[in-house]
């Protein structure tokens, strides 16, 4: 007997959103043959019923099967919705999903889970009480790059990890401008910015590869507080004063494990904007007892998404032979059929479906995992005096 498809409500699939993550990353998987075997879109929640209706029409969803909502409480009361997927702006996550979580529905919320640790913990606690499964969109735990690195470390390719150095540039493509659709990146209270998104997504890949950090602290700097707001053509349409750090120096430590030496340090430098011309956006090295691994991403620190024009390269230097070996890695065939933004998101959906079907341990992060991450990131940032 075939497993019934999970009935999905999408929150934030907009016909006019300028960032359009729902349509770029979630819809391609959900509407693929593989996705349709496991999931069925049955509802949309937007700022109004009219906005949800407009999205249904814009993405040619079946009007007779997809219901439109403008009220989170009414969506929560819909007994024909199994999973609520939230892709709204970060500071709207909590208010648009909390009713559904309390009602016991499963929920998949993009990272950051909420605008701060307080709201993240409230969602995590509500999921525990409500009894629904929870999923957070930190896709780094699923990506082939992280799995390949983890495999190299577990097989003892370089011995125990002694230290890790990461230098990344990005978060936004410009050091002095912010796109008008992301102008809230200058407002720390919103919760979506280069620290919580660019810096943190890469950190999740690092931890998926090596293990959860035992401790973390940061040194934060705001070098360009005055930024320009630019439209889609790059024309300056306004200015804003930012209170979000644009240079982050993170220091973490791992506890002793089968992979890491006790107190192995992480030195992680992340600067907003592009690197020096000709340099790579990301250079990440893992020093071990017997060798060193280097990961280079030429154009982007978003390694959980991938880059069709400049894929990430893994190399291993053996201290014994002094030889450097290039390590091959690739996406599974089913993911290759999806656009790059949808590949890791698709893997998160698949992990959820597998967990739901079998009760197995998830290969994704839960609300409780996300709340703990929010807490240590928030606590580190709270020490910064901007």
C-alpha positions, 0 to 999 in steps of 0.5 A: 500500500502506497504511503499517503502524501503529506499535505503541505501549506506554504507560508510566504509563496508570493507572486511578487516577493523580491527574494522569492526563496519559496519559488526558487528553492521549495517549489522546484522540489515539491512540483518535481515528480519525486516531490509529488510522490511524497507531498501535495500542496493544499494551501497557501498562507499570505498576508491576505486571501487575495495575495494567496489567490494571486500566488496560486494563479501566478504559479499555476497551482490547481485552484480547486485543490489549493486553499487560500488563507490570510489568517494564520489561525484559520490555517491552523484550524485546517485539518487537511493540512499535515505540514506547514512550510514557512518561508516568510521574512524572519520576523514573520516566522513566529507569528505566522506558524505558532498557531499551527505548531500549537495545533499539533501540525508538523512545521518546516521553518526556514533558518533563522527559525525566529528573530531571536532565541526567545521566540525560537525557544517558544516555537521549540517548546510549542512543538514539544507540547503540540506533538508535531514534528519540527524541521528547520531549514539549516540544510548544511547537514544534508549537503554532499560536501559536508558528508564527504568531509565527514567521511574523510575525517571518520576514516582518519584521512588526516588523523584527529583535527587539531585546528580549523581556519575559515576565511569567507566573504559574502552575505551580500554581493556588495560591501557598500550597498544593500538591495531594496528587497533586503533593506531589513538586513540593516536592522538587527531586530528583524533577525535576518542579516549576514550574521544569522544567514551568511555566517551561520549557514556556513557555520552549520556546514562546518559543524555538520562536517566536524561536529558541534562546537563545545563553545563559541564567542565572537569579535564583531565590527561595524566598519560601514554603518552607512549603507546605500539602498539599491533597486534591482538595476543597482540604482541608489534609491535611499540610504540606511544606518545599519546596526548589524556587524559587517566583519565577524571574527568567530572563535570556537572550540571542539571537545575531544572526540574520535575526530577532534583533539580536545580544545581544537580551535575554530578561527572563522573570519567572515566579511561582508561583500566580495573578496580581493579580485582574483581571490576565492570567496571561501578558503577553509582548511582543516589541519590534522595530525597526519595531513590537512584538508583544504576546501575552496569555494571560488564564488560563494560561501553558500556551499549548502546551495552549490555553484554551477559555475564554480563548484567547491574543491576539496584537496588533501595534503598528506604530510608523509608523502607531501602530495596533494590529492583532489577529492571527488564529490558530487550531488546524487542524481535525483538532486542534479535534476533540480535547480541548485537552490532546491537541491539541499532543500529537497534533501531536507524534505526527504529527511522529513518524509523518511522520519515520518514514515519510519520514525527513524532519527532525522537527518535534519535539524529540529526546532530545539536544535535551532533554538540552541543555535540561536541562543549561542549566536545571540549570547555571543552577539550580546557582548558586542557594543556597537 
